[in-house]
């Protein structure tokens, strides 16, 4: 499983990592709600472990935004010290799929995560679609008009972020952060990678999908984007 853990308690996050990573799971961590939402919207995860009491953006608000704004169906398991029925109901209403009260066993956490995925999270076809462009999030296979597209790792990352956000303009800063994190390149390497991505996605086809929004960034959309 590829798991996003949004938890500000370092000891709890470390315990989860110490148990799950040696068992073959891939984990990303965020210590604030704001950073957690950013990762949840930009990256593909099989499941999210979400604390409720978080700095910046609490878990309830994060889950609602993930469901409503991001339209994400990734399973969410909430971790919290709150054990009242009303708290649990609020979590489910916000879009959570399961609820685990602290303190908890990491063995039980793994079992619950696997059960959520078997219940439907991973079984659903997870494919991004914009016009005649399709991108499978599990295999990273991309096709356009039924034609297979050969993409390198950076092109795949750019394509996924642009397709996930086809409803808006993705800024240059977002794209650079997504690819290189804080180790940003000195020169304008992003422009080169966008050019190479266009050669694969757009050049062989009549309709252009990747649009430059001058002074802001890029948008991948089936119709002509506004300048």
Secondary structure by P-SEA (a helix, b strand, c coil): cbbbbbcccaaaaaaaaacccccbbbbbbbccaaaaaaaaacccccccccccccccccaaaaaaaaaaccccccbbbbbcccccaaaaaaaaaacccccccccccaaaaaaaaaaaaaacccccccccccccccccccccccccccbbbbbcaaaaaaaaaaaaaccccccaaaaaaacccccccccaaaaaaaaaaaacccccccccccccccccccccccccccc
